[in-house]
Amino acid sequence: MLKVRLQRIGRKNDPSFRAVLTDSKNSTKSGRFLEILGTYNPKAGEAKFDNDRIKHWVSKGAKMSDTIHNFLVHQKAIEGKKINVLPKKKPTLKRKELKAKK
């Protein structure tokens, strides 16, 4: 399955990313991709994506990562709600529940 996701480029302590079309089985660090679809520089806060090519590949059956989806929703390139990409926290246990488990 093809996937549109971010691939880190740039040196240590200077992150920058490119949006690539790759096979989902490839590792993000493998460097193998089919097409570059945009860039994202978090230090400058600029994100440039080729929206036409991303829509073309999605119509062919490619899936977008949640982060790419959120960028495109923010830029109003696609319609929809943003997806929560933060890790889920475990529910906190109250003191009484902790004592009961001991």
N, C-alpha and C positions, 0 to 999 in steps of 0.2 A: 504494500500500500504506500502510495506517495504521501508525503507530509511536508507542509510549509512550516519551518521553525527557525529559531534563531541559532546562529553558530558564532561562538566567540572568536574574535580576531583581536589583534592588538597585543601589546606586550604586558608584562607584569605591572600591576597597579595602574594600568591605563586601559580600561576595558572599552571595547567597541564591538559591535555585533553586525552580522549581515544576515538578512533573511534569505534562506535558501530553500529550494525544492529538493528533497532527498527521499530515498527509500526509508521507510520507518525502521527497517532492520539495521541500517547503518548507525554507528555511534555518532554522537554529536561532535566528538573530537577526531573522528576518522578523517575528516576533510573531504569526503566524497559527497558530491552533490551534482544535480543535473543543471540547475540554473540559479543565478543570483537574482533575487527579487526585490532587494532593497537593503538599506543600512539603518542602524540605530546607534547613536552616540549618546550614552547616558550622561556623560560629563557636560556636554553642550546642550543636552535635552532635545536634540533634533532627531526625528525619525522620518525617513524618506522611503516610501514603498511604491513599487510599480503596481498600482491597484488593478489595472487592466489585466496584467499577466497573472496576478494572484486569482482574480475572478475567473480567468480562463482555466487555470489549473484546478480550481475548486469545481468548476462545471464538468471537468473531465474525471472527477472523483477523488481528488486530493483532499486531505483533511488539514485543517489549520491547528496549530498549537493554541492553547488558551491565551498565551501572551500575545501572539500575533492577532488573534481575534479581538482582544481588548484594544490593541493599538488601532485597528481598523474601525472599531466602533467609536473610539475617541476622535478619530479623524473624519467620522461620518462617511466613510467609504462604504460601509455595510450597515444594515439595520440590525438591531438586536440589543440585548442587555450584555453588560460585561460579566465575565465569569470570574469567580473568586479563585485566585491562584495561590493564595496563602495556605500553608499547612494547617490542617484542622487541629485545634487544641483539644486535649483530653479534658473532660469535665472535672472541675475541682470537687474534691470530697470534703464534706463537713467533718468537724472534729469527732462528732458522735459516730459517724460512719467509719472513721479511721479506728476508733477504739473498738468498735464492734468486730472489725476484721481481725484484730489481734487476738 
